Amino acid sequence: MSYEAGYTAGRDAAYAEIYTTLDDLDHPRHCDGCRPCEVIKSVLEWMMQGMSRRLSQEEFYTLARVLKSAEGNAMAEWSESPGTS
């Protein structure tokens, strides 16, 4: 296998692992801090830092409240799902 083919295969495998983590609704419940979750967390932190520089303080607080509400809704929905423990 050539260097380019190996590099592409490795890169594609990493992206596939991240997408699999994103698509698995049960993943957060069973995760102990896997590499894909750490990458996702880093991206979200980077995004929020960038947005905090571009939004007014009021806009940023509004965004934070919306995200907190969405998190609460998702957690409530997750806890009501069949098969959760």
BELRANOR-V485114 format. One record per residue. N is the residue number from 0. RES is the residue in three letters. SS is DSSP state (helix for helix, strand for strand, loop for the rest). PHI is phi in radians with two decimals (999 if undefined). NEAR is the number of other ideal C-beta (glycine too) atoms within 10 Angstrom. Layout:
n->{N/N}
res->{RES/RES}
ss->{SS/SS}
phi->{PHI/PHI}
near->{NEAR/NEAR}
This chain:
n->{0/1/2/3/4/5/6/7/8/9/10/11/12/13/14/15/16/17/18/19/20/21/22/23/24/25/26/27/28/29/30/31/32/33/34/35/36/37/38/39/40/41/42/43/44/45/46/47/48/49/50/51/52/53/54/55/56/57/58/59/60/61/62/63/64/65/66/67/68/69/70/71/72/73/74/75/76/77/78/79/80/81/82/83/84}
res->{MET/SER/TYR/GLU/ALA/GLY/TYR/THR/ALA/GLY/ARG/ASP/ALA/ALA/TYR/ALA/GLU/ILE/TYR/THR/THR/LEU/ASP/ASP/LEU/ASP/HIS/PRO/ARG/HIS/CYS/ASP/GLY/CYS/ARG/PRO/CYS/GLU/VAL/ILE/LYS/SER/VAL/LEU/GLU/TRP/MET/MET/GLN/GLY/MET/SER/ARG/ARG/LEU/SER/GLN/GLU/GLU/PHE/TYR/THR/LEU/ALA/ARG/VAL/LEU/LYS/SER/ALA/GLU/GLY/ASN/ALA/MET/ALA/GLU/TRP/SER/GLU/SER/PRO/GLY/THR/SER}
ss->{loop/loop/helix/helix/helix/helix/helix/helix/helix/helix/helix/helix/helix/helix/helix/helix/helix/helix/helix/helix/helix/helix/helix/loop/loop/loop/helix/helix/helix/helix/loop/loop/loop/loop/helix/helix/helix/helix/helix/helix/helix/helix/helix/helix/helix/helix/helix/helix/helix/helix/helix/helix/helix/helix/loop/loop/helix/helix/helix/helix/helix/helix/helix/helix/helix/helix/helix/helix/helix/helix/helix/helix/helix/helix/helix/helix/helix/helix/helix/helix/loop/loop/loop/loop/loop}
phi->{999/-1.29/-1.02/-1.09/-1.15/-1.14/-1.08/-1.09/-1.11/-1.14/-1.10/-1.13/-1.15/-1.13/-1.11/-1.07/-1.13/-1.15/-1.11/-1.10/-1.10/-1.12/-1.42/-1.52/-1.14/-1.49/-0.97/-1.01/-1.18/-1.90/-1.42/-1.98/1.64/-1.20/-1.04/-1.04/-1.14/-1.15/-1.16/-1.06/-1.07/-1.09/-1.11/-1.12/-1.10/-1.06/-1.10/-1.16/-1.11/-1.12/-1.19/-1.13/-1.41/-1.74/-1.72/-1.19/-1.05/-1.12/-1.10/-1.15/-1.11/-1.10/-1.05/-1.08/-1.16/-1.08/-1.14/-1.12/-1.12/-1.10/-1.10/-1.09/-1.12/-1.14/-1.14/-1.12/-1.13/-1.13/-1.26/-1.59/-1.19/-1.10/1.50/-1.55/-2.34}
near->{8/7/7/8/9/10/11/12/11/10/10/10/10/13/12/11/14/16/11/11/17/12/8/13/11/11/14/12/10/8/13/5/7/13/11/19/16/11/15/14/11/10/11/11/10/10/10/13/9/10/13/13/7/8/14/8/8/8/12/15/11/12/14/14/10/10/12/10/10/10/10/10/10/12/11/9/10/13/9/8/9/4/5/9/4}
